[in-house]
Amino acid sequence: PKQLLRLFSDESLLGETAQRVKSIVPNDHLFILTNEAQVAPTREALSNHPDVQIIGEPAKRDTAPAAALATAMAYVQDPDAIIVLLPADQLIKDVEAFQRNLSDAITRANSGKSLISIAIKPTFPATGFGYLHLGEKQPTGASGTEVFSVKRFVEKPDLETAKSYLDSGEYAWNAGMFVWRASAFLNVADQHAPELSKFIRAFPKENQEQFLTENFSQLPKISVDYAIMEKATSVEAARAEFDWDDVGAWTAIPQHMSQDEDGNTIKGTALSLDSSNNILFSTKRQIAVCGVQDLVVVEVDDAVLVCHRDHVQNIKKLLPDLPEELV
C-alpha cells in the first residue's frame, strides 16, 4: 500500500503523517485505522506506536464507515471530542503551515456545529480530484487561516469544467481531510445516514474488537462525501496554505525527486543503461534496466511491477487477478 512505502524519505508516508500531527495531538489520542490485513505491516511501519491504537477494520469499506468508526471511538469517550480525519498517503512538505491551518480548523470545529474540510488551492485544472465550491468568507482563524462556507461538493470534472473552476477562484480541491465535533457528525448521521448513526450510538467502551467484528461489515460501502458532507447543512472549508500532493500515481513521483541525466527517477538500488524517462523504485533487490524508455519498475518484498508510464492508471485493473494475500 502506498502509505507504507518510503517514497520521499526514510519514513513511510504513514510515518510522515503521524509525525506532522504530534505537536497538536497527544500520542495517546492518535489512532491509525487500516484494513485488518494491513495491521501487521502498519505496526512495523510505526514500530514505536502503541499496538492497541492501530485498529484493523474487519471488512473493506469506503471512507464513510471509517469516519463513523473514528467518530464512535471518540464519542464513547466524550460526545464533544474533536475528530481530525487525515488520509495517511499524502505528501506535505510545509509542516509548519499544515499545523497552523489544522489548529485553526480544530478551533473552528470546536466553536460551532460545522463540519470542516481542508481545502487545497488548485494549481492546475485537475480532473482527478473532487472540488469544493467555496461560499461566503467566515472569521479568519487565529493563525491566519481563511475559512469559507461550502456551497457544494463537486465530483471530478472534465477538463473544460476544471479550467472554469480554476479561472473563477471560487473552487478548491477536496483533499479528504476533515475536522468535526463528534456530536456534530452524529447529528448529520441521525438525519441522513441512519446505519452509521446506529453504529456510533451502539459502539461500546469495552469489547470494541468484538463489536467491530460483528457490525462493521454491515455498514454501507459509501464515501463520507456522499453519506455525510454533501448532506450536512453546515460545512466550512479551511483553506490550506501548505503544499499538497496525493501522489495518486507513480508518474507523480518525479516532480518531487531529482532525475539523472537521462531523465530517470531512481529510489533505492537501480542500474540504468541506455534507458531514459523511467521511474525505478526498489526496496531491497537490485533493479537493472537496459535499452528501455518510459517504464515504471517497482520492487517490493512480495512483488515486482513493470508498467509503461502511459498505463499507470490501469494498474488497479490487475488487482482482481492477483493472489489474495497481495491485495
C-alpha positions in Angstrom: 0.0 0.0 0.0 1.2 3.5 -0.9 1.0 4.7 2.7 3.6 2.1 3.8 6.2 2.9 1.1 9.2 5.1 1.9 8.9 7.2 -1.2 10.5 10.5 -0.3 12.4 10.0 2.9 13.4 7.3 5.4 9.8 7.4 6.8 6.8 5.9 5.1 4.0 8.3 4.1 2.1 7.0 7.1 5.0 7.8 9.4 5.3 11.3 7.9 1.6 11.8 8.5 1.9 10.8 12.1 4.9 13.0 12.7 3.0 16.0 11.3 0.3 15.9 14.0 2.4 15.0 17.0 2.8 18.6 18.2 -1.0 19.1 18.0 -2.4 15.7 19.1 -1.2 13.8 22.2 0.2 10.4 21.2 -2.5 8.5 23.2 -5.1 10.3 21.1 -3.6 9.3 17.7 -5.2 6.2 16.2 -4.5 4.5 12.9 -7.4 2.9 11.1 -6.5 0.4 8.4 -7.7 -2.8 6.8 -7.3 -5.9 9.0 -4.9 -7.4 6.5 -2.6 -4.5 6.8 -2.4 -4.3 10.6 1.0 -6.2 10.9 2.9 -4.1 8.2 1.3 -0.9 9.7 2.6 -1.8 13.1 6.0 -2.5 11.6 6.0 0.9 9.9 5.0 2.6 13.2 7.1 0.4 15.5 7.0 2.9 18.3 3.3 3.5 18.2 1.1 1.5 20.7 -0.3 -1.6 19.1 -3.8 -1.0 20.6 -4.0 2.3 18.8 -3.7 0.6 15.3 -7.2 -0.6 14.5 -7.9 -3.2 11.9 -11.2 -2.8 10.0 -12.6 -6.4 9.5 -14.1 -5.6 6.1 -13.2 -3.5 3.1 -15.5 -0.4 3.2 -15.3 3.1 1.9 -14.5 6.3 3.9 -17.9 6.8 5.5 -17.6 3.7 7.7 -14.0 4.7 8.6 -15.3 8.1 9.5 -18.1 6.6 11.6 -15.6 4.3 13.4 -13.3 7.2 14.2 -16.2 9.2 15.5 -17.6 6.3 17.5 -14.2 5.7 19.2 -14.1 9.4 20.2 -17.8 9.8 21.0 -17.8 6.9 23.5 -15.2 8.8 25.5 -16.6 12.3 25.0 -19.5 13.4 22.8 -17.9 16.8 22.3 -14.5 15.3 21.3 -12.9 16.8 18.1 -12.0 14.3 15.4 -9.3 15.1 12.9 -9.5 12.6 10.0 -6.4 12.5 7.8 -5.5 10.3 4.8 -2.2 8.6 5.5 -0.8 8.7 2.0 -0.4 12.3 1.1 2.8 14.3 0.6 3.0 17.6 2.6 6.4 19.3 2.9 5.4 22.6 4.7 4.7 21.1 8.1 4.6 24.4 9.9 1.8 25.8 7.6 -0.1 22.4 7.9 0.0 22.6 11.7 -1.1 26.2 11.7 -4.1 25.6 9.3 -5.1 22.4 11.2 -5.0 24.2 14.6 -7.4 26.9 13.2 -9.7 24.2 11.8 -9.8 22.4 15.1 -10.7 25.7 16.9 -13.4 26.4 14.3 -14.9 23.0 14.7 -14.9 23.3 18.5 -16.7 26.6 18.4 -19.8 25.5 16.5 -21.7 22.8 14.7 -19.9 22.9 11.3 -18.1 20.1 9.7 -14.7 21.4 8.5 -13.0 20.3 5.3 -9.4 21.3 4.4 -9.5 23.0 1.0 -6.4 22.9 -1.3 -6.0 25.9 -3.6 -5.9 24.5 -7.2 -2.7 25.0 -9.1 -3.8 23.4 -12.4 -7.2 22.2 -13.9 -7.1 18.8 -12.3 -9.7 16.2 -13.5 -8.7 13.6 -10.9 -9.8 15.5 -7.8 -13.2 16.4 -6.3 -13.8 20.1 -5.7 -15.4 22.3 -3.1 -17.4 25.3 -4.2 -16.5 28.0 -1.7 -19.1 30.5 -0.5 -19.1 33.3 2.0 -15.9 34.1 3.9 -16.1 33.3 7.6 -14.0 34.7 10.5 -10.3 34.1 9.9 -8.5 31.7 12.2 -6.2 32.9 15.0 -3.2 31.7 12.9 -4.4 33.4 9.8 -6.3 30.6 8.1 -9.0 31.7 5.7 -12.3 30.0 6.3 -15.3 29.8 3.9 -18.7 28.3 3.9 -19.1 25.4 1.4 -21.8 25.8 -1.2 -21.5 22.3 -2.5 -19.2 19.3 -3.2 -18.4 18.7 -6.8 -17.4 15.4 -8.4 -14.3 15.0 -10.6 -14.9 17.4 -13.6 -14.0 17.2 -17.2 -11.1 19.3 -18.4 -13.1 22.3 -19.6 -15.1 22.4 -16.3 -11.9 22.1 -14.3 -10.4 25.1 -16.2 -13.5 27.2 -15.4 -13.2 26.2 -11.7 -9.5 27.3 -11.8 -10.3 30.6 -13.5 -13.1 31.5 -11.2 -11.1 31.3 -8.0 -14.2 30.0 -6.2 -13.2 26.4 -6.1 -10.7 24.3 -4.1 -9.6 20.7 -4.2 -11.2 18.4 -1.7 -8.2 16.7 0.0 -10.3 14.3 2.1 -9.0 15.9 5.3 -11.8 16.6 7.8 -12.3 18.1 11.3 -15.5 17.8 13.3 -17.0 17.6 16.7 -18.3 14.0 17.3 -21.7 15.2 18.3 -22.0 17.3 15.1 -21.1 14.4 12.9 -23.6 12.2 14.7 -26.4 14.8 14.3 -25.9 14.7 10.5 -25.8 10.9 10.5 -29.0 10.8 12.5 -30.8 12.6 9.7 -29.1 11.2 6.6 -27.1 8.0 7.4 -29.1 6.0 10.0 -26.9 2.9 9.6 -23.8 5.0 10.5 -25.7 6.7 13.4 -26.8 3.4 14.8 -23.2 2.1 14.7 -21.9 5.1 16.5 -24.5 5.1 19.2 -24.1 1.4 19.9 -20.3 1.5 20.0 -19.2 0.2 23.4 -16.4 1.3 25.7 -15.4 -2.4 26.3 -15.1 -5.3 23.8 -14.7 -3.0 20.9 -12.9 -5.6 18.7 -15.8 -8.0 19.1 -18.3 -5.2 18.2 -16.3 -4.4 15.1 -16.2 -8.0 14.0 -19.9 -8.3 14.4 -21.1 -5.0 13.0 -18.5 -3.2 10.8 -19.1 -5.4 7.7 -22.8 -4.5 7.8 -22.1 -0.8 7.2 -22.8 0.5 3.7 -19.9 0.9 1.3 -20.1 4.6 0.6 -17.8 7.6 0.8 -18.1 10.2 3.6 -18.6 12.9 1.0 -21.8 11.1 -0.3 -23.1 9.9 3.0 -22.4 13.0 5.2 -20.6 16.0 3.8 -22.8 16.7 0.8 -25.9 16.4 3.0 -24.8 18.4 6.0 -26.4 21.9 6.3 -23.3 23.5 7.8 -20.0 22.7 6.1 -17.0 25.0 6.1 -13.6 24.9 4.4 -10.3 26.0 5.9 -8.1 27.0 3.0 -4.7 25.3 3.2 -1.5 27.4 2.9 0.7 24.3 2.6 1.8 22.3 -0.4 -0.1 19.1 -1.1 0.0 16.1 -3.4 -1.9 12.9 -3.0 0.7 11.1 -5.1 -2.1 9.5 -7.0 0.0 7.6 -9.5 3.7 6.5 -9.9 4.1 9.3 -12.5 3.5 11.9 -9.8 6.8 11.0 -8.1 9.3 12.6 -10.5 8.1 16.1 -9.7 9.2 15.6 -6.1 12.6 13.9 -6.8 15.6 14.6 -8.9 16.3 12.8 -12.2 19.6 11.6 -13.7 20.9 12.9 -17.0 18.6 10.6 -18.9 15.5 11.7 -17.1 15.3 8.5 -14.9 13.8 8.9 -11.4 15.5 6.4 -9.1 14.8 5.5 -5.5 16.7 2.6 -4.0 19.3 0.5 -5.8 18.9 0.6 -9.6 21.2 0.4 -12.6 20.2 2.0 -15.9 22.0 1.5 -19.3 20.9 3.3 -22.5 17.5 3.9 -20.8 15.5 7.1 -20.3 12.5 8.6 -18.6 11.9 5.6 -16.4 10.7 5.5 -12.7 12.7 2.9 -10.8 11.8 2.1 -7.2 13.5 -0.7 -5.2 13.2 -1.6 -1.5 15.8 -4.4 -1.2 16.8 -6.1 -4.5 18.8 -4.6 -7.4 16.8 -3.3 -10.4 18.6 -3.2 -13.8 17.1 -1.8 -17.0 18.7 -1.8 -20.4 17.6 -0.1 -23.6 14.1 0.8 -22.4 12.1 4.1 -22.1 9.1 5.3 -20.2 8.7 2.4 -17.8 7.7 2.2 -14.2 9.6 -0.6 -12.4 8.8 -1.2 -8.7 10.3 -3.9 -6.5 8.9 -4.6 -3.0 9.1 -7.7 -0.7 6.4 -9.7 -2.3 6.0 -8.4 -5.8 7.6 -6.7 -8.8 5.6 -4.3 -11.1 6.6 -3.4 -14.6 4.3 -0.9 -16.3 4.5 1.7 -19.1 4.1 5.2 -17.8 1.1 5.7 -20.1 -0.8 2.9 -18.3 -0.2 3.6 -14.6 -3.9 4.5 -14.2 -4.8 0.9 -15.3 -2.8 -0.8 -12.5 -5.9 -1.2 -10.4 -7.3 -3.5 -13.1 -4.7 -6.1 -12.2 -6.0 -6.4 -8.6 -8.8 -9.0 -9.3 -6.2 -11.4 -10.8 -3.6 -11.0 -8.0 -3.3 -13.6 -5.2 -5.5 -12.5 -2.3 -2.6 -12.0 0.1 -1.2 -9.3 -2.2 -4.3 -7.2 -2.5 
